[in-house]
Amino acid sequence: MRNLIFVPQTGINARVFANWLKLRDMNTINDLVENGVVQEKPFRDVALHPMIQEVAVSETKPSVQSCRILLNSLQETCLRHGDDVSYYKQMFQTIDHIVKLIEKDDIPTYLRFLEYVFPYMEKYKYRSGMEMIVEEMNTLLKDTSFGTVSDRALLLDFLANCEVRTEKAIKYEKEAVELLKEITSDNVLLASNLRGNLGGMYRESGKLELAKQHMEAAIHLLEEYGLVPYHDSIPQIVNYAMLLRDMGQPQLGLSALQKLARGIREITSDKTADYGAVQEAMGKFCLTMGDVPQATTHLKKALAIYETVFESEPEMIEENKQDILETYAQTGVYFGYQLFSNNRQRKD
C-alpha cells in the first residue's frame, strides 16, 4: 500500500509493480484487488483509488528508508542506459510522485536516486521530470551539510542540460569542470562527461578548437579507464565525430562512429535505442558526405529499431522520422521519402 501511493492513477502493470517490490508471487496484489483496496485497470494494470491514496499517505508515511526496495528497483532500471522499457512513461510518473510525496529521511540515498534517474529521463526527453529533479537537487544542496563535490558538479551539469541558452549552459558546465579537477577511478566517468558536454556546447557556439580540446580530453579519460563502449560515451563520440566532420576530417569521424557501434553491439545489443542512435548518427554523417545509399542503409536500421523500442509511443517514432527527413532535405537529397514508403510497405 505504501508503495502503491506513487503509482499514477492510470495504473502500472501488476507484474511490473511486483517486480519493483521484489515480490515472489502475485498473491499480495491479487488479494488487495479482490478486497477492493486496489483498482484493477485495463491490461492488468493496478492503481489506488484517489481517496485511498490520500488516506494512505497520512497513515503509512512513505519515506526513503521505508520505500528503499522500490527506489532501488527504479534506480537499477535507470542504470541500464542501454536497455529500453516499454513502461517508461508510467515509471517517470511514479518518480514524479515520489519527489512530491516521499519523506526525505535519508538524503544521501535520495540524492543518488535523483542523480541516476535524470539521465534516463533525458534519454526519453522527459523534460518536465528533468526540471523537477534539478529543482529538487538545488533545494537539497543549498544545505552545505548535504552532498559532495560530485553531487554539486552533477547539479551544474543537469542545469546546463536544461538550459536553452548556449552561453548560459557553457557557464554552468565550466563551473562543473572546475569543481571536479581531481580525477579518480570513482569520479572519472563524471569528469569525462563534463568535459565532453562542455566540448559539445562549444561546438554549438562555433568555437571548434575549444570543442576539440575538451572532447579529446573527455575521450582520453574514457580510453584510459576502459569505458569507451558504454552508454555515457555515445553522445561524446557522436559529437566528436560531427566535430571532425565540421573541421574537414569526415573519414576520421565516421571511423569513430563505426568503432562505437561495434562496441555497443558486442557489449549490449543491436536492438536498443543506443544502437539506433549511433546508426542514425552514421546515416546523417554519410548524407553530409554525399554517400546516399550508405546513409539510407544506416537510417533504415535506426528507424527499424525505433519502431520496436518506441512501439507504444507513435509520436516519438514520427518525431524521429521527421527529423531524418529534414536532414535529407537540408542536404538537398529527397530520396528520404522513398525510405519511409519502403518502411511502410515492409511493415504492412
C-alpha positions in Angstrom: 0.0 0.0 0.0 2.7 2.4 1.0 4.5 2.0 -2.4 1.3 2.0 -4.5 0.8 5.6 -3.3 3.3 6.7 -6.0 1.8 4.8 -8.9 -0.1 7.1 -11.4 -3.9 7.0 -11.5 -3.7 5.5 -14.9 -2.0 2.5 -13.3 1.0 0.3 -13.8 1.2 -3.3 -14.9 0.7 -5.5 -11.9 3.6 -7.8 -12.7 6.0 -4.8 -13.3 5.0 -3.4 -9.9 5.5 -6.8 -8.2 9.0 -6.9 -9.8 9.7 -3.5 -8.4 8.9 -4.7 -4.9 10.8 -8.0 -5.4 7.7 -10.0 -4.6 8.0 -13.7 -5.2 4.4 -14.0 -6.5 1.3 -12.0 -7.2 -0.7 -13.2 -4.2 -0.5 -10.0 -2.2 -1.5 -7.8 -5.1 -4.3 -10.1 -6.1 -5.7 -10.1 -2.5 -5.7 -6.3 -2.5 -7.6 -6.2 -5.8 -10.1 -8.8 -4.6 -10.7 -6.8 -1.4 -11.4 -3.7 -3.4 -8.5 -1.7 -1.9 -6.6 -1.7 -5.2 -8.3 -0.8 -8.5 -7.7 -3.1 -11.5 -7.3 -1.2 -14.7 -7.4 -2.5 -18.3 -4.4 -4.7 -19.4 -3.9 -5.9 -15.8 -2.7 -2.5 -14.6 -3.3 -1.6 -10.9 -3.6 1.7 -9.0 -5.0 3.1 -5.8 -8.3 5.0 -5.7 -7.5 8.7 -5.2 -9.4 8.8 -1.9 -7.5 5.7 -0.6 -4.2 7.2 -1.8 -4.9 10.3 0.2 -5.5 8.3 3.4 -2.6 6.0 2.7 -0.1 9.0 2.5 -1.0 10.2 6.0 -1.3 6.7 7.5 1.7 4.9 6.1 4.1 7.9 5.8 6.2 6.7 2.9 9.8 7.6 3.2 13.1 6.9 1.5 14.0 4.3 4.1 10.6 2.6 4.2 10.4 2.5 0.4 14.0 1.6 -0.2 13.2 -1.5 -2.2 11.0 0.5 -4.7 13.6 3.2 -5.1 16.4 0.7 -5.6 14.4 -1.1 -8.3 13.7 2.2 -10.2 17.3 3.2 -9.8 18.5 -0.2 -11.2 16.3 0.3 -14.3 17.7 3.8 -14.9 21.2 2.5 -14.6 20.7 0.2 -17.5 21.0 3.0 -20.0 21.4 0.7 -23.0 18.1 -1.1 -22.2 14.7 0.2 -23.0 11.5 -0.4 -21.1 8.0 -0.1 -22.7 6.5 1.3 -19.4 9.0 4.2 -19.1 6.2 6.9 -19.1 4.4 5.2 -16.1 7.8 4.8 -14.4 8.6 8.5 -14.8 5.1 9.4 -13.5 5.8 7.2 -10.5 9.1 9.0 -9.9 7.3 12.4 -10.1 5.0 11.3 -7.3 8.0 10.1 -5.2 9.6 13.5 -5.5 6.3 15.2 -4.5 5.2 12.8 -1.7 8.1 10.9 -0.1 9.6 11.9 3.2 13.3 12.5 2.7 14.7 10.7 5.8 17.9 9.6 4.0 19.3 12.4 1.9 22.4 10.7 0.5 20.4 7.7 -0.8 17.7 10.1 -2.1 20.3 12.3 -3.9 21.9 9.2 -5.5 18.4 8.1 -6.7 17.8 11.5 -8.3 21.2 11.6 -10.0 20.6 8.2 -11.6 17.1 9.0 -12.7 17.9 12.2 -14.5 20.0 10.8 -17.4 17.3 8.1 -18.1 14.7 10.9 -18.3 17.0 12.8 -20.6 17.2 9.8 -22.9 13.4 9.8 -23.4 13.3 13.7 -23.4 11.0 13.8 -20.4 11.7 17.4 -19.8 9.2 18.1 -17.0 10.7 15.4 -14.9 14.3 16.6 -15.6 13.3 20.1 -14.5 11.7 18.7 -11.3 14.8 16.8 -10.4 17.0 19.9 -10.9 14.8 21.9 -8.7 14.7 19.2 -6.0 18.5 18.8 -6.0 19.0 22.5 -5.9 16.9 22.8 -2.8 18.7 19.9 -1.1 22.2 21.1 -1.9 21.6 24.6 -0.6 22.3 22.9 2.8 26.1 22.6 2.7 25.9 19.7 5.2 24.5 17.5 2.5 26.2 16.3 -0.7 29.7 16.0 -2.1 31.7 17.9 -4.7 30.5 15.4 -7.3 26.8 16.0 -6.3 27.3 19.7 -6.9 29.1 19.2 -10.2 26.3 17.0 -11.4 23.7 19.6 -10.4 25.6 22.1 -12.6 25.7 19.6 -15.4 21.9 19.0 -15.1 21.3 22.8 -15.1 23.3 23.1 -18.3 21.4 20.3 -19.9 18.1 22.0 -19.1 19.3 25.4 -20.2 18.2 26.6 -23.7 20.7 29.5 -23.9 24.1 28.1 -25.1 26.3 30.7 -23.3 24.5 30.2 -20.0 24.8 26.4 -20.4 28.6 26.8 -21.1 28.9 28.8 -17.9 27.2 26.1 -15.8 29.4 23.3 -17.5 32.6 25.2 -17.0 31.8 25.6 -13.3 31.1 21.9 -13.1 34.5 21.0 -14.7 36.3 23.4 -12.3 34.7 21.7 -9.3 35.9 18.3 -10.4 39.6 18.9 -11.1 40.9 16.0 -9.1 40.1 12.8 -11.1 40.0 9.3 -9.6 38.5 6.0 -10.6 35.4 6.9 -8.6 34.7 10.1 -10.5 36.4 9.6 -13.9 33.1 8.9 -15.7 31.6 12.1 -14.4 34.7 14.0 -15.2 34.7 12.7 -18.7 31.1 13.5 -19.2 31.5 17.1 -18.0 34.4 17.7 -20.4 32.5 16.0 -23.3 29.4 18.1 -22.6 31.4 21.3 -22.5 33.0 20.4 -25.8 29.6 19.8 -27.3 28.4 23.2 -26.2 31.5 24.9 -27.6 30.8 23.2 -30.9 27.2 24.5 -30.9 28.6 28.0 -30.3 31.0 27.6 -33.2 34.2 27.5 -31.1 35.6 24.4 -32.8 39.2 24.4 -31.4 37.9 24.7 -27.9 35.4 22.0 -28.6 38.1 19.6 -29.9 40.3 20.3 -26.9 37.6 19.3 -24.4 36.1 16.4 -26.4 39.5 14.8 -26.8 40.3 15.2 -23.1 37.0 13.5 -22.3 37.6 10.6 -24.7 41.1 10.2 -23.4 39.8 9.7 -19.9 37.3 7.0 -21.2 40.1 5.2 -23.0 42.4 5.4 -20.0 39.9 3.7 -17.8 38.4 1.3 -20.4 34.9 3.0 -20.6 34.6 3.7 -24.3 31.8 1.2 -25.3 29.4 2.2 -22.5 26.2 4.4 -22.7 27.8 7.6 -21.4 30.4 7.5 -24.2 27.8 7.6 -27.0 26.9 11.3 -27.1 30.6 12.2 -26.6 31.9 10.1 -29.5 28.9 11.2 -31.8 29.6 14.8 -31.0 33.4 14.3 -31.6 32.7 12.6 -35.0 30.5 15.6 -36.0 33.2 18.0 -34.9 35.8 16.2 -37.0 33.4 16.4 -40.0 33.0 20.2 -39.4 36.7 20.5 -39.3 37.2 18.8 -42.6 38.1 15.2 -41.4 34.9 13.2 -42.1 36.6 9.8 -42.5 38.1 10.0 -39.1 34.7 10.9 -37.7 33.0 8.0 -39.4 35.6 5.6 -38.2 35.0 6.7 -34.6 31.3 6.0 -35.0 31.8 2.6 -36.6 34.1 1.6 -33.7 31.4 2.8 -31.2 28.7 0.8 -33.0 30.8 -2.4 -32.8 31.4 -1.9 -29.1 27.7 -1.4 -28.3 26.7 -4.5 -30.3 29.3 -6.6 -28.6 28.6 -5.4 -25.0 24.8 -4.8 -25.1 22.7 -5.4 -28.2 22.0 -4.1 -31.7 18.3 -3.8 -30.8 18.5 -0.9 -28.3 17.8 2.8 -28.6 21.6 3.4 -28.0 22.5 1.3 -31.1 19.7 3.1 -33.1 21.1 6.5 -32.1 24.5 5.5 -33.4 23.1 4.1 -36.6 21.2 7.4 -37.1 24.3 9.4 -36.5 26.2 7.3 -39.1 23.4 7.8 -41.5 23.3 11.5 -41.2 27.1 11.6 -41.3 27.1 9.7 -44.6 24.5 12.0 -46.0 26.7 15.0 -45.4 29.5 13.2 -47.2 27.2 12.6 -50.2 27.0 8.8 -49.7 23.3 8.5 -50.0 23.0 4.6 -50.4 25.1 4.0 -47.3 23.3 6.7 -45.4 19.9 5.1 -46.2 21.1 1.7 -45.0 22.1 3.2 -41.6 18.9 5.2 -41.3 16.7 2.3 -42.2 18.3 0.3 -39.4 17.8 3.2 -37.0 14.1 3.5 -37.9 13.5 -0.2 -37.5 15.0 -0.1 -34.0 12.9 2.9 -33.1 9.7 1.3 -34.3 10.4 -1.6 -32.0 11.7 0.3 -28.9 9.1 3.1 -29.1 6.2 0.9 -30.3 3.9 2.4 -27.6 4.9 5.9 -28.5 4.0 6.6 -32.1 4.5 10.3 -31.7 8.2 9.7 -30.8 8.6 7.5 -33.9 7.1 10.2 -36.0 9.3 12.8 -34.5 12.4 10.7 -35.4 11.1 10.2 -38.9 10.5 13.9 -39.4 14.0 14.7 -38.1 15.6 12.4 -40.6 13.5 13.7 -43.4 14.6 17.2 -42.5 18.3 16.0 -42.7 17.7 14.7 -46.2 16.1 18.0 -47.3 18.9 20.1 -45.8 21.5 18.1 -47.8 19.4 18.5 -51.0 18.5 14.9 -51.2 14.9 13.8 -51.4 15.4 10.1 -51.5 14.4 10.1 -47.9 10.7 10.0 -48.8 11.3 6.7 -50.6 12.9 5.4 -47.4 9.7 5.9 -45.4 7.4 4.5 -48.1 9.7 1.4 -48.2 9.5 1.1 -44.4 5.7 1.2 -44.5 5.4 -1.4 -47.3 7.7 -3.7 -45.4 5.8 -3.3 -42.2 2.4 -3.8 -43.9 
